[in-house]
Amino acid sequence: MLKGMLITSVLLFFSLSVSAEELKPIKLPPPQLDSGKTLMSALKERKSSREFSTRKLPVSVLSNLLWSACGVNRPESGKRTSPSAMNRQEIDVYVAASDGLYLYDAKGHALKPILKQDLRALTGMQPFAAEAPINLVCVADLEKTGGASTEERIMYASADTGFISENVYLSCAAQGLATVVRGSVDRDSLAKAMKLGPTRKIILAQTVGYPKE
């Protein structure tokens, strides 16, 4: 019986390892800079929504969304669409989708695979987080904030996350998407599932999808 249990455990481990390897990087197409609504129209229609369709986002829409959030808009300097204190760019944006967890690579405008596991339900305490197509998770790398005090580090990280979140709101308004930013997150459980190190702190999560019909 013990031998059988060991064999089962080995097979399960092998299966999980193979599954993790199946999650591939996603090279995003260039953002459509001439698409969407005017800034004033997007501001007029910006709002929080808590009802989402389960319809997946096309890769072109995801490209526009993530570039708007914190993509590189000045390739010669590597600076981004969202400001950060002293240009430290300490906020990483993770994308929790049904097929797994990805990290947005702003420089390469691509999604790097992190885990082949659906973590959407862990990104929020509201039921819609588990059903919407994606949840963005903003994680601060506190090591990038230099010699600032802990209070200053959290302040900078929170402000910089706010800039990213508002860019997401405007991108959603321009593309006909629904979104809501959320502070109600079990950060300890989510950080453990995401395998974050001790210097990485979850600041906020943001659900994105099409409006529920």
C-alpha positions in Angstrom: 0.0 0.0 0.0 2.8 2.4 0.9 4.6 1.6 -2.3 1.4 2.4 -4.2 1.0 5.7 -2.4 4.6 6.6 -3.2 4.1 5.8 -6.9 0.9 7.9 -6.9 2.8 10.8 -5.3 5.6 10.6 -7.8 3.1 10.6 -10.7 1.2 13.5 -9.3 4.4 15.5 -8.9 5.4 14.7 -12.4 2.0 15.6 -13.7 2.1 19.0 -12.0 5.7 19.7 -13.2 4.7 18.9 -16.8 1.6 21.1 -16.4 3.7 24.0 -15.1 5.9 23.8 -18.2 3.0 24.0 -20.5 2.3 27.7 -19.5 4.1 29.6 -22.2 5.2 33.3 -22.5 2.8 35.5 -24.3 4.3 38.2 -26.6 1.7 40.9 -26.8 1.0 42.8 -30.0 1.9 46.5 -30.1 -0.7 48.7 -28.4 -3.2 50.3 -30.7 -2.3 53.9 -30.0 -5.0 55.3 -32.3 -7.9 53.3 -30.9 -10.4 54.0 -28.1 -12.2 57.1 -27.0 -10.9 60.6 -26.3 -9.4 61.3 -22.9 -12.4 63.5 -22.0 -14.9 60.7 -23.0 -13.0 58.1 -21.0 -13.0 60.4 -17.9 -16.7 60.9 -18.3 -17.4 57.2 -18.5 -14.8 56.1 -15.8 -16.5 54.1 -13.0 -16.2 51.0 -10.8 -18.2 47.9 -11.7 -18.7 44.7 -9.7 -20.6 42.6 -12.3 -18.5 40.9 -15.0 -19.0 38.7 -18.0 -16.9 35.5 -18.0 -15.9 36.3 -21.7 -12.1 36.3 -22.2 -10.2 39.4 -23.3 -8.7 39.3 -26.7 -4.9 39.6 -26.7 -5.1 43.0 -28.5 -7.4 44.3 -25.7 -5.0 42.9 -23.0 -2.1 44.5 -24.8 -3.8 48.0 -24.8 -4.7 47.5 -21.1 -1.3 46.5 -19.8 0.6 49.1 -21.9 -1.8 51.8 -20.5 -1.2 50.5 -17.0 2.5 50.8 -16.9 3.9 50.2 -20.4 7.1 51.8 -21.8 6.0 55.0 -23.7 9.6 56.4 -24.1 11.8 53.5 -25.4 14.9 55.6 -25.4 14.8 56.0 -21.6 12.6 53.1 -20.6 10.2 55.4 -18.8 6.5 54.5 -18.6 2.9 55.6 -18.9 2.6 55.7 -15.1 4.9 57.8 -12.9 6.9 56.3 -10.0 8.9 58.0 -7.3 12.4 58.8 -8.6 11.6 56.5 -11.5 12.3 53.4 -9.4 9.5 51.5 -11.1 9.0 49.4 -8.0 5.5 48.1 -8.9 5.1 44.8 -10.7 1.8 44.0 -12.3 0.8 40.3 -12.2 -2.1 39.0 -14.3 -4.2 36.2 -12.7 -6.2 34.4 -15.4 -8.0 31.1 -15.7 -4.9 29.3 -17.1 -2.4 30.7 -14.7 -0.5 33.6 -13.2 1.7 35.8 -15.4 4.0 38.8 -14.8 3.8 41.8 -17.1 7.2 42.5 -18.6 6.9 46.2 -19.6 10.2 46.4 -21.4 9.4 43.4 -23.6 5.7 44.1 -23.7 5.0 40.5 -22.9 3.5 38.2 -20.2 6.0 35.9 -18.4 4.5 32.7 -17.0 4.8 32.3 -13.3 2.4 29.6 -12.2 0.0 27.3 -14.0 -2.6 27.7 -11.4 -5.9 29.7 -11.3 -5.4 32.1 -8.5 -8.3 34.5 -9.3 -10.4 33.5 -6.3 -7.5 34.4 -4.0 -7.1 37.9 -5.4 -10.3 39.1 -3.7 -12.9 38.3 -1.2 -15.8 39.1 -3.5 -17.2 36.2 -5.6 -16.8 38.1 -8.9 -13.0 38.0 -8.6 -13.1 34.2 -9.3 -15.3 34.6 -12.3 -14.0 37.6 -14.2 -11.4 36.8 -16.9 -8.5 38.6 -15.2 -7.4 40.2 -12.0 -4.4 42.4 -11.9 -2.3 42.3 -8.7 0.1 45.2 -8.0 3.1 44.1 -6.0 5.7 46.4 -4.6 9.4 45.4 -4.7 10.5 47.3 -1.6 14.1 46.7 -2.3 13.9 49.2 -5.2 12.8 52.0 -2.9 16.4 52.6 -1.7 17.1 53.9 1.8 13.6 55.2 2.5 11.9 54.4 5.8 9.3 51.7 5.9 6.6 54.3 6.1 8.0 56.2 3.1 8.3 52.9 1.1 4.7 52.1 1.6 3.6 55.6 0.8 5.5 55.6 -2.5 4.3 52.2 -3.4 0.7 53.0 -2.7 0.9 56.3 -4.7 2.5 54.6 -7.6 0.0 51.8 -7.6 -2.8 54.4 -7.6 -1.3 55.9 -10.8 -1.3 52.4 -12.5 -4.9 51.7 -11.3 -6.2 55.0 -12.7 -4.5 54.3 -16.0 -6.3 50.9 -16.0 -9.6 52.6 -15.3 -9.2 55.0 -18.2 -8.1 52.2 -20.5 -11.2 50.2 -19.5 -13.5 53.2 -20.1 -11.9 53.7 -23.5 -12.3 50.0 -24.5 -15.7 49.3 -23.1 -14.5 47.2 -20.3 -15.6 47.0 -16.6 -13.2 47.3 -13.7 -12.9 47.8 -10.0 -9.9 48.2 -7.8 -9.9 46.4 -4.5 -8.2 46.5 -1.2 -10.1 43.6 0.3 -7.4 40.9 -0.3 -6.1 38.2 1.9 -2.6 39.3 1.3 -0.8 36.6 3.3 -2.6 33.8 1.5 -2.2 35.3 -1.9 1.5 36.1 -1.4 2.1 32.5 -0.3 0.3 31.2 -3.4 2.2 33.6 -5.7 5.5 32.5 -4.0 6.5 36.1 -3.3 9.6 36.9 -1.3 9.7 38.8 2.0 10.5 42.2 0.4 7.6 42.0 -2.1 4.3 43.4 -0.8 0.8 43.1 -2.4 -0.7 46.6 -2.5 -4.0 46.3 -4.4 -5.8 44.0 -6.9 -8.0 45.1 -9.8 -10.6 43.1 -11.6 -11.1 43.6 -15.3 -13.5 42.1 -17.8 -16.4 42.9 -20.1 -19.6 44.2 -18.4 -22.1 41.5 -17.4 -24.9 41.3 -20.0 
